[in-house]
Amino acid sequence: MGRFEGQTVLVTGATGGMGRSHVQAFHREGAAVVIAARDEAAGVTLAEQLGARALAVRLDVTDEQQWTAAVAAAEERFGPISVLVANAGVQHPPTLLEDADRSLWDTVTAVNVTGTALGIRAVVPSMRRGGGGVIVTVASTMAHGGTAAFGPYVAAKWAVRGLTRTAALELARDDIRVVSVTPGVVGTPLITEPLAAGVPAIAELFDPEPFAVPRIGEPDEISRALVFLASPDAAFITGSELVVDGGLLLGPALSA
């Protein structure tokens, strides 16, 4: 029996490399999964592959009405939401702060920060109706320092960390835990493919060799950590961040 039998898990950004992995991980654990993404067609295809315990909904996380509709659809099909995985996020090509135009800042902030906040607000009533739940946000190792040329993204992910801690305090008495996973450099299209024409992929700029685990991570390694955080095994954890980065934040390891 899976750890999420009888539970409803909504994953945003659910058709991307990381999101798809999260959906599949929760589904393997017995959950009914709500595949929420802007690319509804891709969501429908994934739902068809997974079967009756999967539902695809269109969701632009910056749109309040779409959030309302997504939660309503999830409840109608499966019942109250037990877990929200606030996975949707956008990166941007390397851009110095002095060269970043307002539209770039607004887009990155709207998806990564406002989208996460709107998601928390949208699912809380459903979780209360179900007697509690877990919200998992997705931060980044870039949110534990500064990274030149990625200012908007860094600022947005720092904000996600703050939202996580604040929501954890506000929702604790409703039996809703709020936790965060901090991925390092993981082999998804966001990392392995160029973010814009003529710009190298992040994977081409990052050398994992100096770090404790000298490789890029796999999406399923993040998913397994995320499933743990959302499970009863982590019932005494809230407001915390689980860093899954192969030792990136530790700095270079000792050479042999």
Number of C-alpha atoms within 10 A of each C-alpha: 7 11 17 21 14 14 20 27 29 30 24 30 26 32 26 20 18 23 24 20 20 32 29 18 18 27 22 16 15 17 25 29 29 30 31 30 24 18 17 17 14 16 25 20 12 20 20 14 10 17 11 10 17 26 22 26 26 19 24 20 27 20 15 16 12 16 23 16 15 23 22 18 16 25 15 10 14 20 19 25 29 27 28 24 27 27 24 26 23 16 18 18 17 18 15 13 13 8 8 15 11 8 9 16 17 11 17 22 22 19 21 28 25 19 25 28 20 18 24 21 15 20 24 22 15 20 22 17 13 14 14 21 27 27 27 26 27 24 28 23 21 22 18 14 12 13 15 12 17 18 19 22 26 23 20 26 25 19 18 25 24 13 19 26 17 13 20 22 14 12 18 14 10 13 15 23 28 30 26 27 23 23 24 21 25 23 17 17 15 20 20 15 15 17 18 11 8 7 11 16 18 18 19 11 9 12 12 18 12 15 19 18 15 15 17 19 19 17 19 17 16 23 22 14 18 24 21 13 26 27 15 13 11 13 13 8 15 23 19 16 20 16 19 21 23 19 17 20 16 10 10 15 14 8 7 3
